[in-house]
Amino acid sequence: MSKGMKVLSIVGARPQFVKEAIIQKEINKYVDIEETVVHTGQHYDSNMSGVFFDVLNMRKPEYNLGICGKSHGEMTAEMMIELEKVILKEMPDIVILYGDTNSTLAGALVCAKLKVKVAHVEAGLRQEPKDMPEEINRVLTDHVSHYLFVPSQSGIDNLKREGIFEKVFFVGDVMYDVYKEMECSFDDSLLEQLHLRPDNYFVMTLHRDFNVDRKEILESILSEVSRVTKEVPVVFPLHPRTRKKIEEYGLGTYLRKVIVTEPIDYLKLMGLTKHALKIITDSGGYQKEAYFAGKEACVLMPDTSWRELVDCGANVLVDHNNLYETVLMNSNPCMKTGIYGDGHAAEKIIHILHQ
């Protein structure tokens, strides 16, 4: 990107706020880069979005589209309509997109139609099932992107298999940048508030459609978790979507012994994570943050885009029917280092765009 260019960054979900925070910090080092931030509103809960602007010292977004709580198609369509208006008004030279959300896909499609260059941060990840919304979003975004910033070697291999060779850069993982940057500020105050002992509790997050949208699967997961709580406490920051489904299906009885909280901001979640025994999650970002903290994640997914963590023995895939046995199994995870770069991914990304 030549000097004096304008960047527009699109965020909408928790991991994207975190990634944008560290990218924004690097952009601020360049006086000749002007950045505009658009928040689609995809995650509307203040604990899941607003706090990141405060905790991670982010600038408030210039635009908040307020689009949330709709079906995938309706949400993506509305985002496209509103993002097109913003992009036509701002006329950026490049749009930075993150990860695999509806916000990501909407931004990618609008840019493709308007012939605006796209930089995809966290490109190249692939996983089963292929009909998973996040997988579709990521694949389509990669195929219209002009810069593909890949967090691990497996991402480069995936893109090559799809015939994508140009403008692919292994820069490392911006989430590792954030972890290193913020580690000294992690807040472990919830241990005392929730009466937890270090290395004697699990943290669980749950939100994927294949886990929460079918009553029998969600009930199976919660039943297994209720069994786990008889042995080890489980802290469960409850995603708004998951809470809604639990109420809709009448499954609240399984949570009687679970330590249920509202969504937790990044610093407090990482404070809990550093002192946890294990992590239970279906979050793409959180299973990786567990690895950064040296904790094994039991990943409630049929596959993971972070396959390298399973292959090296750091994380393990679990099924909703064998969660109890797997979580309580004694393990000694292998924490291979260097998988996600050296903690300078954001610096490398902005340097490449600025050339």
Secondary structure, DSSP 8 states (H G I E B T S, - for coil): --TT-EEEEEE-SHHHHHHHHHHHHHHTT-TT-EEEEEE--SS--TTTTHHHHHHTT----SEE----SS-HHHHHHHHHHHHHHHHHHH--SEEEEETTSHHHHHHHHHHHHHT-EEEEET-S---S-TTSHHHHHHHHHHHH-SEEEESSHHHHHHHHHTT--TTEEE---HHHHHHHHHGGG---HHHHHTT--TTS-EEEE---HHHHSSHHHHHHHHHHHHHHTTTS-EEEE--HHHHHHHHHHT-GGGGTTSEEE----HHHHHHHHHH-SEEEE--HHHHHHHHHTT--EEE-SSS-TTHHHHHTTS-EE--TTSHHHHHTS-------SSTT-SS-HHHHHHHHHH-
